[in-house]
Amino acid sequence: MQQNMTGRSRSWLREALSLILLIAAILAARSTLADHYVVPSGSMEHTLYPGDRVVVDKRAYGWRLPFTRFEVLDGDTVGAGEVVIFDSPVDGTRLIKRVVASGGDRVVVEGGRLTVNGRSLSVERDYERIGETLVHLRLDNGGGPNFAAALPPGTLLVVGDHRGNSRDGRFFGLIRESDVYARALAVYFRRGEGFVWTRL
């Protein structure tokens, strides 16, 4: 009887250890490979809406040790037009915004419209071409605060597509490229539509 109980205890311990290792592996993967993000506000409309669930690639800009900010392998350079995840320099809140300019650029935001290095990014009424991305702006609440800066190397200006309803780099300033930890890839769930796959 004692031997039978010992065998059951060992079996239970093996199963518990396997479960713990599986959970640790999943959490480590979410920390360093891919995850999802739930959009909290309308600051990125018409691209993202409150409640959208977004797949994010945490490997895009470099591999980090799980649960840390320590980068072990370099990744891509953050590019203009990309939608990125980072922590607010003001209060640490996780934010999702669009990169509109990077180190070396001279940027002006006036009336919600972008001019980078002396060139207007407007292509038609409510659209801008930022990098390779055609962006449908929301300007019905105005353009938000005007802004002008020459960006030092290693910095980014991030702005919401709903220019009059976005607390972004025009309020809290430039962020460091190293502070961006994920690229938003696609919306996979949208309220009222269910499961979708809309690339960003």
Beta strands, then each sheet from edge to edge (+ up, - down):
strand 1: 34-38
strand 2: 53-57
strand 3: 62-64
strand 4: 71-74
strand 5: 83-87
strand 6: 94-102
strand 7: 106-110
strand 8: 113-116
strand 9: 119-120
strand 10: 122-124
strand 11: 127-130
strand 12: 133-136
strand 13: 147-150
strand 14: 155-159
strand 15: 175-176
strand 16: 180-190
strand 17: 194-199
sheet 1: 1+ 2- 16+ 5- 6+ 14- 15+
sheet 2: 1+ 2- 16+ 17-
sheet 3: 3+ 4-
sheet 4: 9+ 8- 7+ 13-
sheet 5: 10+ 11- 12+
end
